[in-house]
Amino acid sequence: MIDSLHERFSLMEQGIRGVRTTDKIGTVKRVTGLIIESEGPECSIGQVCSITSDRHNQSIEAQVVGFRENAVLLMALESVHLIHPGCKVVSKKNSNAVPYGPSLLGRIIDGMGRPLDGKGPLLAPQREGFHAEPPNPLSRGLISDHFSTGIKSIDTFIPLGVGQRIGIFAGSGVGKSILLGMIARGSDAEVNVISLVGERGRELKEFVEQDLGSEGLARSVIVVSTSDQPAPMRIRASILATAISEGFRNEGKKVLLLMDSLTRFAMAQREIGLATGEPPASRGYVPSVFSMLPKILERTGTSETGAITAIYTVLVEGDDMNEPVADAVRGFLDGHIVLSRKLANANHFPAVDVLSSVSRLDRAVCTEEEMSLISEARDLLSVYRQNEDLINVGAYVKNSNPKIDRAIDKFEHVEAFLKQRYDTLSTRSDAFSQLGGIFK
């Protein structure tokens, strides 16, 4: 009985600490474009404030993004049509609390941690750590265990390790979201944390019901910020998903973080930076974009207690793999998976260009036999691609080159292996067994 009362009081104490209380008050003086200027209150960068209109008896939330002389610069987290000079600006405590625990599984929330799925309030305890620092580099565990995604082409040609961070680089409309849904269903992670940043509203339900499915949702937490929401909300959705992943990692869970997309996170920060007066640097991206990217990416990976395997999609503009965000991100990640529009147009799904894709930890997670098989398969595909034009026009004479002859003989089998239906998943051992059978 005593233990039961103690647990109840403990939960009540956590609930009381999680209540958002108000602090100091300021006043709206000016609205210029996306920026709301306020005289006061005393607050810090990233803090959430409530802006209240006595005239309309309504309030909205806004986030502090900077300061100019004696003014506080805020950007609204929702519509600003009710704001007028004289509105009260009230700083809120505990505005950056992070929900954690198993009650999050199966839930869909926004960047403020509010439920969107109609399943009732989010009954999860709160903790600090929204803007947590990355783990100490020397306390990170080495990556040595393989991570199975359920995708044959990735598990064999681009093998991943538990705690690895990798990017999926692709243009629009080549199957990124479907691929993420397959990975969420087929991976061997205990918990999936999925961040959908800047997505079209229509795609959310489509992703949950068709790509992810009830099986994947049951062990997932989805943090959503649609394309119509302001830039600070898109930033918060990305950071909140990362912080939730850290909470599960601290419990020793094997966590998979999927973020779609890192480019829209960068675009949101560019929007904030330009609005607050930052000078544009590369293709309109402000310097703060390139300082925030490594901060959010370094928070994932291994730690003393667990591991977050992170997969980020990178939307390359005009299929340019060297555009600023893609070029910067490649240097921070432990590999990249390239989706080819040419393969997608040829009805090849998933459209993974295995020759252009790299895992920097393949030797750490694969046996010598597996590495030998991967090397042989890559060599064969490379030889065929280099001589594809000659082969297709009939200019190549059979028996002229043994390597090309073998590539022609095995190419169709390897191509068939690399294709996979979106509703079919494969184990890592079965994938290597199938690939090995082609070269016997």
C-alpha positions as CSV (number, residue, x, y, z in Angstrom):
1,M,0.0,0.0,0.0
2,I,2.9,2.3,0.9
3,D,4.7,1.6,-2.3
4,S,1.5,2.3,-4.3
5,L,1.0,5.7,-2.5
6,H,4.6,6.5,-3.1
7,E,4.3,5.8,-6.8
8,R,1.1,8.0,-7.0
9,F,2.8,10.9,-5.3
10,S,5.8,10.5,-7.5
11,L,3.6,10.7,-10.6
12,M,1.7,13.7,-9.2
13,E,5.0,15.5,-8.5
14,Q,6.2,14.8,-12.1
15,G,2.8,16.2,-13.4
16,I,3.1,19.3,-11.3
17,R,6.7,19.9,-12.5
18,G,5.5,19.5,-16.1
19,V,2.8,22.1,-15.8
20,R,3.7,25.2,-17.9
21,T,3.6,28.2,-15.7
22,T,4.0,31.8,-16.7
23,D,6.8,34.2,-15.9
24,K,7.4,37.8,-17.0
25,I,5.2,39.9,-19.3
26,G,6.1,42.0,-22.3
27,T,4.1,43.9,-25.0
28,V,4.0,43.6,-28.8
29,K,5.3,46.7,-30.5
30,R,5.7,45.9,-34.1
31,V,5.2,43.1,-36.7
32,T,7.5,43.1,-39.7
33,G,7.0,40.2,-42.1
34,L,7.4,37.1,-40.1
35,I,9.0,38.8,-37.1
36,I,7.1,39.9,-34.1
37,E,8.9,42.6,-32.0
38,S,8.1,42.8,-28.3
39,E,9.3,45.0,-25.5
40,G,10.1,42.3,-23.0
41,P,9.7,39.8,-21.5
42,E,13.0,38.6,-20.1
43,C,13.6,35.3,-21.9
44,S,16.1,33.2,-23.8
45,I,16.6,32.0,-27.4
46,G,14.3,29.1,-28.2
47,Q,11.9,29.8,-25.3
48,V,8.2,29.7,-26.1
49,C,6.0,32.7,-25.2
50,S,2.2,33.1,-25.3
51,I,0.9,36.2,-27.1
52,T,-2.6,37.2,-25.8
53,S,-5.0,39.5,-27.4
54,D,-7.5,41.0,-24.9
55,R,-9.5,42.4,-27.9
56,H,-10.2,38.9,-29.2
57,N,-9.7,37.0,-25.9
58,Q,-7.5,34.5,-27.7
59,S,-3.8,33.6,-27.6
60,I,-1.1,32.1,-29.8
61,E,2.3,30.7,-29.1
62,A,5.5,32.1,-30.5
63,Q,9.2,31.2,-30.2
64,V,12.0,33.6,-29.4
65,V,14.5,33.7,-32.3
66,G,16.6,36.7,-31.5
67,F,17.1,40.1,-30.0
68,R,17.5,43.6,-31.6
69,E,18.6,46.3,-29.2
70,N,16.0,46.3,-26.5
71,A,13.4,44.3,-28.5
72,V,12.7,40.6,-28.3
73,L,12.2,39.0,-31.8
74,L,9.7,36.2,-32.0
75,M,8.2,34.0,-34.8
76,A,4.7,32.6,-34.4
77,L,4.1,28.9,-34.1
78,E,0.7,29.3,-35.6
79,S,-1.4,31.9,-37.5
80,V,-0.6,35.6,-36.6
81,H,-3.9,37.2,-37.8
82,L,-5.0,38.0,-34.3
83,I,-1.9,39.9,-33.3
84,H,-2.0,43.7,-32.9
85,P,0.1,46.3,-31.1
86,G,-0.4,46.0,-27.3
87,C,-0.8,42.3,-27.2
88,K,0.7,40.8,-24.0
89,V,3.7,38.5,-24.4
90,V,4.1,36.0,-21.6
91,S,7.2,33.8,-21.3
92,K,6.4,30.2,-20.4
93,K,8.3,27.9,-18.2
94,N,8.8,24.2,-19.1
95,S,8.0,25.0,-22.8
96,N,10.8,22.8,-23.9
97,A,10.0,19.7,-21.9
98,V,10.3,16.4,-23.7
99,P,7.8,13.5,-23.2
100,Y,9.3,10.1,-22.8
101,G,8.3,6.5,-22.0
102,P,6.4,3.6,-23.6
103,S,3.1,5.5,-23.6
104,L,4.4,7.4,-26.6
105,L,4.4,4.3,-28.8
106,G,1.7,4.4,-31.4
107,R,1.1,8.1,-31.0
108,I,1.3,11.0,-33.5
109,I,2.3,14.4,-32.1
110,D,3.3,17.9,-33.3
111,G,6.4,19.9,-32.6
112,M,5.0,21.1,-29.3
113,G,4.3,17.5,-28.1
114,R,0.5,17.8,-28.6
115,P,-1.4,14.8,-29.9
116,L,-2.8,14.9,-33.4
117,D,-4.2,11.3,-33.6
118,G,-7.5,11.8,-31.7
119,K,-6.5,9.1,-29.2
120,G,-6.8,11.4,-26.2
121,P,-4.3,13.3,-24.1
122,L,-0.6,12.3,-24.1
123,L,-0.1,10.7,-20.7
124,A,3.6,10.6,-20.7
125,P,6.0,12.0,-18.1
126,Q,8.2,15.0,-19.0
127,R,11.9,15.5,-18.8
128,E,14.5,18.2,-19.6
129,G,16.8,17.8,-22.7
130,F,15.1,19.5,-25.6
131,H,18.4,21.2,-26.4
132,A,20.7,18.5,-25.0
133,E,24.4,18.3,-25.9
134,P,25.7,15.3,-27.9
135,P,27.4,12.5,-26.0
136,N,31.0,12.8,-25.1
137,P,33.0,11.5,-28.1
138,L,35.1,9.2,-25.9
139,S,32.1,7.7,-24.2
140,R,30.5,6.5,-27.5
141,G,30.6,2.8,-28.0
142,L,32.2,1.4,-31.2
143,I,29.8,0.2,-33.9
144,S,30.2,-3.5,-34.5
145,D,26.7,-5.0,-34.7
146,H,24.9,-5.0,-38.0
147,F,21.5,-3.3,-38.4
148,S,18.9,-5.0,-40.6
149,T,16.6,-2.8,-42.6
150,G,14.5,-5.4,-44.4
151,I,15.7,-4.0,-47.8
152,K,17.9,-6.4,-49.7
153,S,19.8,-3.8,-51.7
154,I,20.7,-1.9,-48.5
155,D,21.5,-4.8,-46.3
156,T,23.9,-6.3,-48.8
157,F,25.5,-3.6,-50.9
158,I,25.3,-0.8,-48.2
159,P,25.3,-2.7,-44.9
160,L,24.5,-0.6,-41.8
161,G,25.6,-0.9,-38.2
162,V,23.6,-0.2,-35.0
163,G,24.2,3.4,-34.1
164,Q,25.2,4.5,-37.7
165,R,23.9,7.7,-39.2
166,I,23.3,7.7,-43.0
167,G,21.5,9.8,-45.5
168,I,19.1,8.9,-48.3
169,F,19.8,11.4,-51.1
170,A,17.2,11.8,-53.8
171,G,15.1,14.2,-55.8
172,S,11.4,14.5,-55.4
173,G,9.1,11.7,-56.4
174,V,11.5,8.7,-56.5
175,G,10.1,6.8,-53.5
176,K,11.8,8.1,-50.3
177,S,8.7,8.0,-48.2
178,I,7.7,4.4,-49.3
179,L,11.3,3.3,-48.6
180,L,11.2,4.8,-45.1
181,G,7.9,3.0,-44.4
182,M,9.5,-0.3,-45.4
183,I,12.5,0.3,-43.2
184,A,10.3,1.2,-40.2
185,R,8.3,-2.1,-40.7
186,G,11.3,-4.3,-41.5
187,S,14.1,-3.1,-39.3
188,D,15.1,-4.9,-36.1
189,A,14.9,-1.8,-34.0
190,E,12.8,-1.9,-30.8
191,V,11.5,1.7,-31.2
192,N,11.0,3.9,-34.3
193,V,10.9,7.6,-33.9
194,I,9.8,9.2,-37.2
195,S,10.0,12.9,-37.9
196,L,8.0,14.2,-40.9
197,V,9.2,17.8,-41.5
198,G,7.5,20.1,-44.0
199,E,5.4,17.2,-45.5
200,R,2.2,17.8,-47.4
201,G,-0.8,17.3,-45.1
202,R,-2.3,14.7,-47.5
203,E,0.8,12.5,-47.2
204,L,0.7,12.1,-43.4
205,K,-2.4,9.8,-43.4
206,E,-1.1,8.1,-46.5
207,F,2.3,7.4,-44.9
208,V,0.7,6.1,-41.6
209,E,-1.9,3.8,-43.2
210,Q,-0.2,2.6,-46.4
211,D,3.6,2.9,-46.0
212,L,4.0,2.4,-42.2
213,G,0.9,0.2,-41.5
214,S,-0.5,-0.8,-38.1
215,E,2.4,-3.1,-37.4
216,G,5.0,-0.3,-37.8
217,L,2.9,2.3,-36.0
218,A,2.6,0.1,-32.9
219,R,6.3,0.5,-32.2
220,S,6.7,4.0,-33.5
221,V,6.4,7.6,-32.4
222,I,5.6,10.1,-35.2
223,V,6.4,13.8,-34.8
224,V,4.8,15.9,-37.6
225,S,5.1,19.4,-38.9
226,T,3.3,20.0,-42.2
227,S,4.5,22.3,-44.9
228,D,1.9,25.0,-44.0
229,Q,3.2,25.5,-40.5
230,P,5.8,28.2,-39.6
231,A,9.5,27.6,-39.8
232,P,10.0,27.4,-36.0
233,M,7.5,24.6,-35.7
234,R,9.3,22.6,-38.4
235,I,12.5,23.1,-36.5
236,R,10.9,22.0,-33.2
237,A,9.5,18.8,-34.8
238,S,13.0,17.8,-35.8
239,I,14.6,18.6,-32.5
240,L,11.7,17.0,-30.5
241,A,12.0,13.8,-32.5
242,T,15.8,13.7,-31.7
243,A,15.2,14.4,-28.0
244,I,12.5,11.6,-27.8
245,S,15.0,9.2,-29.5
246,E,17.6,10.2,-26.8
247,G,15.0,9.3,-24.1
248,F,14.6,5.8,-25.4
249,R,18.3,5.4,-25.9
250,N,18.9,6.4,-22.3
251,E,16.6,3.5,-21.4
252,G,18.9,1.1,-23.3
253,K,16.6,0.7,-26.3
254,K,17.7,0.0,-29.8
255,V,16.2,3.1,-31.5
256,L,15.7,3.9,-35.2
257,L,15.3,7.6,-36.0
258,L,13.9,8.4,-39.4
259,M,13.7,12.0,-40.5
260,D,12.1,13.2,-43.7
261,S,13.6,15.5,-44.6
262,L,16.8,17.1,-43.3
263,T,16.7,19.5,-46.2
264,R,13.4,21.0,-45.1
265,F,14.9,21.4,-41.6
266,A,17.7,23.4,-43.2
267,M,15.2,25.4,-45.3
268,A,13.3,26.3,-42.1
269,Q,16.4,27.5,-40.4
270,R,17.3,29.5,-43.5
271,E,13.8,31.2,-43.3
272,I,14.4,32.1,-39.7
273,G,17.9,33.3,-40.3
274,L,16.9,35.6,-43.2
275,A,14.0,37.0,-41.3
276,T,16.2,37.9,-38.3
277,G,18.8,39.6,-40.5
278,E,21.5,37.0,-41.1
279,P,23.4,37.5,-44.4
280,P,22.9,34.7,-47.0
281,A,26.0,32.6,-47.7
282,S,25.7,29.7,-50.1
283,R,22.6,29.7,-52.4
284,G,20.7,31.7,-49.9
285,Y,21.5,29.5,-46.9
286,V,22.6,31.5,-43.9
287,P,25.6,30.5,-41.7
288,S,23.4,29.3,-38.8
289,V,22.1,26.4,-41.1
290,F,25.6,24.9,-41.3
291,S,26.2,25.3,-37.6
292,M,22.9,23.7,-36.6
293,L,23.2,20.6,-38.9
294,P,26.1,19.0,-37.1
295,K,24.6,19.8,-33.7
296,I,21.4,17.8,-34.4
297,L,23.2,15.0,-36.3
298,E,25.8,14.5,-33.5
299,R,23.1,13.9,-30.9
300,T,22.3,10.6,-32.5
301,G,24.5,7.5,-32.7
302,T,25.9,5.4,-29.9
303,S,26.2,6.4,-26.2
304,E,27.1,4.7,-23.0
305,T,23.5,3.3,-22.6
306,G,22.2,2.5,-26.1
307,A,22.3,3.5,-29.7
308,I,20.2,5.6,-32.1
309,T,20.5,4.4,-35.7
310,A,19.6,7.5,-37.7
311,I,18.4,7.6,-41.4
312,Y,17.9,11.1,-42.8
313,T,16.4,11.9,-46.2
314,V,18.1,14.7,-48.1
315,L,16.0,16.3,-50.8
316,V,18.5,17.3,-53.5
317,E,17.2,20.3,-55.7
318,G,17.2,19.4,-59.4
319,D,18.9,16.1,-58.6
320,D,22.1,18.0,-57.9
321,M,24.0,15.8,-55.4
322,N,26.5,18.7,-54.7
323,E,24.0,21.4,-53.7
324,P,25.0,23.1,-50.4
325,V,22.9,21.0,-47.9
326,A,23.7,17.7,-49.5
327,D,27.4,18.5,-49.7
328,A,27.6,19.6,-46.1
329,V,25.6,16.7,-44.7
330,R,27.7,14.0,-46.5
331,G,30.7,15.1,-44.4
332,F,28.8,14.6,-41.2
333,L,27.2,11.2,-41.9
334,D,28.6,7.7,-41.9
335,G,27.5,7.0,-45.5
336,H,24.9,7.9,-48.1
337,I,22.2,6.0,-50.1
338,V,21.5,7.5,-53.5
339,L,18.1,7.0,-55.1
340,S,18.2,7.3,-58.9
341,R,15.5,8.9,-61.0
342,K,16.6,6.9,-63.9
343,L,16.0,3.6,-62.0
344,A,12.7,4.9,-60.7
345,N,11.5,5.8,-64.2
346,A,12.5,2.3,-65.3
347,N,10.1,0.8,-62.7
348,H,13.0,-0.3,-60.5
349,F,11.9,-0.2,-56.9
350,P,13.6,0.6,-54.6
351,A,15.5,2.9,-56.9
352,V,18.8,2.5,-54.9
353,D,21.8,3.2,-57.1
354,V,24.1,0.8,-55.2
355,L,27.3,1.9,-57.1
356,S,26.8,5.5,-56.0
357,S,25.9,4.6,-52.4
358,V,28.5,4.1,-49.7
359,S,28.4,2.8,-46.1
360,R,31.6,3.8,-44.2
361,L,31.1,1.0,-41.7
362,D,30.6,-2.0,-43.9
363,R,33.9,-3.6,-42.8
364,A,33.0,-3.1,-39.2
365,V,29.7,-5.0,-39.4
366,C,30.3,-7.6,-42.1
367,T,32.3,-10.8,-42.1
368,E,35.2,-11.4,-44.6
369,E,32.9,-13.7,-46.6
370,E,30.2,-11.1,-46.8
371,M,32.7,-8.4,-47.8
372,S,34.1,-10.7,-50.5
373,L,30.6,-11.2,-51.9
374,I,29.8,-7.5,-51.8
375,S,33.0,-6.7,-53.6
376,E,32.3,-9.3,-56.3
377,A,28.8,-8.0,-56.9
378,R,29.9,-4.4,-57.1
379,D,32.7,-5.2,-59.5
380,L,30.2,-7.1,-61.8
381,L,27.7,-4.2,-61.8
382,S,30.6,-1.7,-62.4
383,V,31.9,-3.6,-65.4
384,Y,28.4,-3.9,-66.9
385,R,27.6,-0.2,-66.4
386,Q,30.9,0.8,-68.0
387,N,30.2,-1.3,-71.1
388,E,26.4,-0.9,-71.2
389,D,26.3,1.2,-74.3
390,L,28.5,-1.3,-76.3
391,I,26.4,-4.2,-75.1
392,N,23.0,-2.5,-75.9
393,V,24.0,-1.6,-79.5
394,G,25.5,-5.0,-80.1
395,A,29.0,-3.7,-80.6
396,Y,30.5,-6.0,-78.0
397,V,31.6,-9.4,-79.4
398,K,31.1,-12.3,-77.0
399,N,34.3,-14.0,-75.6
400,S,36.3,-10.8,-76.2
401,N,36.6,-10.1,-72.4
402,P,35.9,-12.7,-69.7
403,K,34.9,-10.1,-67.1
404,I,32.3,-8.5,-69.5
405,D,31.0,-12.0,-70.4
406,R,30.5,-12.8,-66.8
407,A,28.8,-9.4,-66.2
408,I,26.4,-10.0,-69.0
409,D,25.6,-13.5,-67.7
410,K,24.9,-12.4,-64.1
411,F,23.5,-8.9,-64.6
412,E,19.8,-9.8,-65.0
413,H,20.0,-12.0,-61.9
414,V,21.5,-9.2,-59.9
415,E,19.0,-6.7,-61.2
416,A,16.1,-9.0,-60.2
417,F,17.7,-9.4,-56.7
418,L,17.9,-5.6,-56.3
419,K,14.2,-5.2,-57.0
420,Q,11.8,-5.6,-54.1
421,R,8.0,-5.1,-53.7
422,Y,7.1,-2.4,-51.2
423,D,4.9,-5.0,-49.3
424,T,7.7,-7.6,-49.1
425,L,10.5,-7.6,-46.6
426,S,13.6,-9.7,-46.3
427,T,15.9,-10.7,-43.5
428,R,19.6,-9.8,-43.7
429,S,20.7,-13.5,-43.8
430,D,18.2,-14.4,-46.5
431,A,19.4,-11.4,-48.6
432,F,23.1,-12.5,-48.4
433,S,22.0,-16.1,-49.1
434,Q,20.2,-15.0,-52.3
435,L,23.0,-12.8,-53.5
436,G,25.5,-15.6,-52.8
437,G,23.4,-18.1,-54.8
438,I,23.8,-15.8,-57.9
439,F,27.6,-16.2,-57.9
440,K,27.8,-19.9,-57.2
